[in-house]
């Protein structure tokens, strides 16, 4: 079969497009990527056939493309991390009275000295470096430079 160059180009484009559409990840794939299949606030915001836009419970935006997930840089990364820490601590049984309301917690956790004291309190409460990471990692994750 002798195909002209334009027919070959069109066939290549059609095959490429079919692969991209077929590998557009589903909401279930996104929940598996986050390792949290039970959370109801994880949503697929938009589906454009060749890629999709997802949001997790902390309103972080992810782009799903070719079976992978990418998170564009945004200025609320520290907010996302502090929100996840806050909700994970509460889910783990850490007293909400000790943490306070989330709005106060997120403002406090930006301070390196607060993060240092929080890390110590979490260790005393039974958390380990396996759960929290090293003190340096924990503090630099949340405090602003």
Secondary structure, DSSP 8 states (H G I E B T S, - for coil): ----HHHHHHHHHHHHHHHHHHT---HHHHHHHHT-SS-TT-EEEEE-SS-EEEE-TT--EEEEETTEEE----TTHHHHHHHHHHHHHHHTT--HHHH--HHHHHHHHTSHHHHHHHHHHHHHTT--HHHH--HHHHHHHHS--
